[in-house]
Amino acid sequence: MNEFDKNNEIEKYLEESADQIRPNLVFKAELEEKLRAAHRPKKNLQSFFRGIQAQGMGRTTANLFSALSGIAALAAVIVFMVWIFQELRPHENFSSGDDYICPVTPPNGSLPPGETVESQYYLGNGELWTTLWPDGKIIMQSHNVEPDGSLAMKWSFVRGDDVSGALTIEGRRLDAEAEPLRAFITDGYGDTGLQILALIFPTTGCWEVTGRVGEASLTFVTEVVFQTDATPVAEATPGVIIDPNATPSNTSEGGYDFRGGKLFLAQPLPELPDSANVYAYIADSPATTEQARALADRFGLQGDLYTNPFPQFPDRTGYVISDGKRLLTIYTVNYFTYSADIQTTSRGFYGASNANAESIIRDFLTKHGFDFAYRVTEDSNGMYSVHQLSPDGMPMMFDTFTMWVSRITLGKDGEVAYAEFNLMNYDPTPIGSYGIISAQDALDAVLSGDTQAGTLETGYGPSTEPPLVWHREYPDNENVTISASLTKYDSTQNNGRPLLFLDGIQAIGETAALESLNNYMFVVVTGRFVFENGVHKFSVEVLKTGIPQSNIAGSLRNEGGEIIIRSDGGDEYIVLDPPADLPLNTDTEKSYLNISGILTDGKLDWSSIQFFADINSMGGGGGGGGYGFYPLNLSGTPIPFPTLAATEERYTPDELAAFLQYTVKEGDTLESIATEFNIPVDDIMSANYLTEPEIGAGWLLVLPGVPAPTRFEGVEGVVEHTVFVKPDGRERTEYTFILKENGQYYHLEGENLEGLLEAENLPIAVWGSIRYDTAGFPRLSLEKFEELYPGLEFQALRGSQELKDHNGTQLVLFNHEGETYVQLVPSGASADSNYYPDGEILIQALIVPGETFAGYPAVRVFYSSPAIDPSSGQPLELPSMADMDRPLPDPFGNNDSYVPPDLVIETVELVYYTMDPLMQYDSPGPSSSPQYVQPAWHLHGRYTNGGEADILVQALKREFLSPFASP
């Protein structure tokens, strides 16, 4: 197993900063509507709603005022609640004649009662107020079309303090004959203050609208245009949509040099828009019970609520509601999941592509009251991304290394099987429009590699084929014994019974014994499958305890009519009641087969089987790069950026690798390091892509101009080896030396490296020369090595853990037989963070004589686990060090050495981006600075080795950015 370098903490996000965001009328009006729907009316809220485009409604600051601080996330759900998507297009005669100029009413900026934030779009006369669209044009899109072809837009009026009564609406088209304007006026807002409604225009064109309350009235003229007729203020640049199999357009020119390979564009870059908007992001909050029930109502789910821990924040609570088959999990009003059949989704099913996917998804969103502009793209295996669109029509996205869009998975029946929503909560009224760099500038930044700040890059392994999967099926209304994983949701009611599922089937009957078990525990139960109110359930009769789960990987053969599995360890078991189509006599070096179940009298009573025909298709991980985006500077006064060397003067990767890598110690500052090594602070910042001078203990800094050692003379570290299997079956072994001082890796070269196997993971001293390859990776030509502690052996230890704060860093302490150790990673270079809060644990460990850390004796941890399996309640055993060494697919393919792949950029488009705070659970704490939704260039493509590349480049020009966290 490999030790990952945990010292590179300089990959942190730069905190964004600017003026404090102020409350917005859209948020308050939609919040009021949601409170009313949740049976918590606030009739006297003096606020206002403007009919901004439906896809962007209800997004502004959570700092509305203290009374609402705990429910700020309510606003986000309203955007989905009122109007229905339809495919019908407007009538062909909607647009007015070319010679007619609509006399649109200009706004007067009159501030509505109770508001403190001015807006150029307000219109009021001292009695009634509303807000007008920019340039007097209401831009309709397909989701605004009603079944009869009319166009509906959400709107609002505010009544003055001296105006009381019901609001009525009337309107007529000025440039052509048309039916009168209609309005849908929501009940329940009373006779004062805010009134939510919808204006329903029979056609596009020039319209006069009048709102009346008693003797008070307010009239305005506006032009209603469909999106294809509109002249946007700042036209968004469409993304480049291409054939994934297209030949790169500039191959004849040889492409661009890129990381040892080539980068090709499949299509020309999009043209430059002059500017793009910046929006205020609204922080999301955990859902309340009222919000959870309101969302459940939209899915037709009623009944008791149950609690569910937040995935990233165990101290927070989400909610679950289910009818036994469908299940809705609500974390916030913007982050929730829906399963149409919990048994199907709990089995880790793969979806099915469908030619009518967009229509199916549109109908699903419409049925459940979602009304936001979006686009749909297929990812793979029947999974479709649903991208929100901004008010100006561009995709909106979170970090690509998190769940950055909403996703919907279609089942084989052509229906939505699973939906995961991660919706962006933001104020749709832009803070402003700002100049941006061109797509070519963004590409140049990627190609040059001058700086990693201002870019975010994520790479993924090649897409994989889904495995073959079998699940055990049982007859209904017959006594059967099943093995399953228990899922338990605690009731929100005092003394309420939990909601229980056994591999996605609701458990009923004699469940008291199950209720006392831990969540996700493996259980064996006897009972019957039954139907209750049309839902398949399992009626429990007896819980059997003390039976462990068996997961056996190996190959199958048919012997005398019986199917036998031979495990990788050589054990053999008869498989009871096997499926007829199981693969037999498979090659365990090239494929992977696993059977889960229980062993009964030496036979395997299976519950599920999984088979990958190609071990290389089991999927790989991903990685990321870039130090995040610069903070925004919207003050109007540009902030100078540190001067960096010209491109031709910057260091190459191999030059950077040849410089000394310094591990920051407690008390170090950039100034003290620069003084010690006699180099300028700016040079250190430039070489390490730092945008602010703060550093932390444990960071690795490249010190430009300070040569790294060219030889090792008795330097301490450990060696690891990895066996890689090529697609053609050949094997390649790679040896790596890890420096004890800072955890830096060196690939080993030389003859007779096999002798290192006897000392693998043990402290050794090495001698040899160092060189740097063309990619800048250090390589050590090994001349000799010595074991530092002959006879030192690995130990399987049992004990308990506790956390200890040390200078602001949490250490994990391991208590064993009266001695307390601090846990270290296998190389001993840094602290180990593996921690189990409950019960005793087991560790595969190495105690190096005299080794200490933070004043404690140290133990190097190679493998750790609970002493008791939380899913089965059975004792666990640690694997041996030899068992942890398994061959891996060779990333070189059939090549003898690494060949940098070419990259084909398939799409380039302008998007709106923000970090997803819900996913930033590793950050030290929330930032007090406001968070923005800002423009970014999104480049997506594939490498010739099958890998996927996803790159974001900050689009705002430097004059709107800050090089430091606090401008």
Summary of the structure (lengths in Angstrom):
residues: 967
radius of gyration: 31.6
end to end distance: 44.4
largest distance: 98.1
contacts: 3080
relative contact order: 0.12
helix: 12%
strand: 38%
